[in-house]
Amino acid sequence: MSEHRYQAIAGDIRRRIIEGEWEEGQKISSLSQLMDDYGVPSNHNLIRHAQGVLIDEGLLRPEQGSGVFLVRIPGKRTARQAEAREAIRQAMDLLKRAESLLDPEEPDDGEDLGRE
């Protein structure tokens, strides 16, 4: 099979992940099932290569003797990520307020400090 075939299979598995065929942490289809799905019953290396692309992307995780598991769904924020982003936003707001307190203010009594 050509190099483009494994890339097409990786792309289709990625699509299946995005469309929700598997949940995060769930075992994806077995090697033999994927070989059947993609019509390559005698070429397990093609499927392994396609899975390798997705493993390198951080979407899948192989577990020795257990199979391949979905690590994350592309574009999906986890609750932990959302919480971290909110904490960062709040910290940035606090820093902006603190910075504004450090900026010199105009005199309240209308005096111009530049004139004597």
C-alpha positions in Angstrom: 0.0 0.0 0.0 1.2 3.5 -0.6 2.2 6.0 2.0 -1.0 8.0 1.2 -3.2 5.0 2.2 -2.1 5.0 5.9 -2.5 8.8 6.0 -6.1 8.4 4.6 -6.8 5.8 7.3 -5.4 8.0 10.0 -7.5 10.8 8.8 -10.6 8.7 8.8 -9.9 7.4 12.3 -9.4 11.0 13.4 -12.8 11.8 11.9 -14.4 8.9 13.7 -12.9 10.2 17.0 -14.2 13.8 16.4 -17.6 12.4 15.6 -17.7 10.7 18.9 -17.4 7.0 18.0 -15.3 6.5 21.1 -15.2 8.3 24.4 -12.0 9.6 26.0 -10.3 6.8 27.8 -12.2 4.1 25.8 -10.4 1.4 23.9 -10.8 1.9 20.2 -11.6 -0.9 17.7 -9.2 -3.8 17.6 -6.5 -4.1 15.0 -8.4 -6.9 13.3 -11.6 -4.9 13.3 -9.9 -1.9 11.8 -8.3 -4.1 9.2 -11.8 -5.3 8.3 -13.2 -1.7 8.4 -10.6 -0.5 5.9 -10.5 -3.5 3.7 -6.9 -4.5 4.4 -7.3 -7.9 6.0 -3.7 -8.9 5.3 -1.9 -5.7 6.1 -1.8 -5.0 9.9 1.3 -2.8 9.4 -0.8 -0.3 7.5 -3.3 0.0 10.4 -0.4 0.2 12.9 1.2 2.9 10.9 -2.0 4.9 10.8 -2.4 4.4 14.6 1.2 5.6 15.0 0.3 8.9 13.4 -2.5 9.4 15.9 -0.3 8.3 18.8 2.3 10.8 17.7 -0.4 13.5 17.7 -1.4 12.5 21.3 -4.8 11.3 20.4 -4.2 7.6 21.0 -2.2 5.7 23.6 -1.2 2.1 23.2 -1.2 -0.2 26.2 0.8 -3.4 26.0 -1.5 -6.4 25.9 -4.6 -4.3 26.3 -5.1 -2.4 23.0 -5.1 1.2 21.9 -7.1 3.8 23.8 -8.4 7.3 23.0 -6.6 9.9 25.0 -8.3 13.0 23.9 -10.8 14.3 21.3 -9.3 17.2 19.2 -10.7 20.5 20.0 -12.6 19.3 23.1 -11.8 21.1 26.2 -11.7 19.1 29.4 -13.2 20.6 32.6 -9.7 20.8 34.0 -8.5 22.9 30.9 -11.5 25.2 31.2 -10.8 25.6 34.9 -7.2 26.4 34.2 -8.1 28.9 31.5 -10.6 30.7 33.9 -7.9 30.8 36.7 -5.5 32.4 34.2 -8.1 34.9 33.1 -8.8 35.9 36.7 -5.1 36.2 37.5 -4.6 38.5 34.4 -7.5 40.7 35.6 -6.0 40.9 39.0 -2.6 41.9 37.6 -4.2 44.6 35.4 -5.9 46.0 38.5 -2.7 46.0 40.5 -0.9 47.6 37.6 -3.4 50.4 37.5 -2.8 51.1 41.2 0.9 51.6 40.4 0.2 54.2 37.7 0.7 57.7 38.9 -2.6 59.5 39.2 -3.4 63.2 38.6 -3.5 65.2 41.8 -7.0 65.2 43.3 -6.9 68.9 44.5 -6.4 70.3 41.0 -2.8 71.4 41.7 -0.5 71.2 38.9 2.7 69.8 40.3 4.7 71.1 37.4 4.2 74.8 38.5 5.3 76.5 41.6 
